[in-house]
């Protein structure tokens, strides 16, 4: 790698350190509490659950309305689930995103109660 002329050695080291870091995935989708329709029991919602599947914040239920679907997002460090999210959204695209050590998996469902259960 060729460094630009005129940078101090400290600045060059900082730039090299930043460039050597693994890319950071956007681990949070732009879902907000206002996007969840908390109406009646039916679909599990947890704003954040831990690796053991225990809901840490925002445990509730929602019912999809219109074209909404429920989603389950799991974040893995290596092969181990680190944490995850559940909810309902009008946009859900099933996919897996990878970087060196982190995998983010999105699952979408709409066909049965609690289909997004962890």
Number of C-alpha atoms within 10 A of each C-alpha: 4 4 10 8 7 8 11 10 9 9 11 15 13 12 13 13 10 11 10 9 8 11 12 10 12 9 14 11 8 7 13 10 11 7 13 21 16 18 12 11 13 16 25 22 28 21 17 19 21 16 14 10 15 14 20 12 13 15 15 19 20 20 23 20 13 7 9 18 21 29 27 23 24 24 23 18 14 12 10 12 17 18 20 25 23 28 31 29 19 14 12 16 10 12 11 13 13 13 13 10 10 21 20 22 16 18 17 21 18 17 9 10 15 18 17 22 14 17
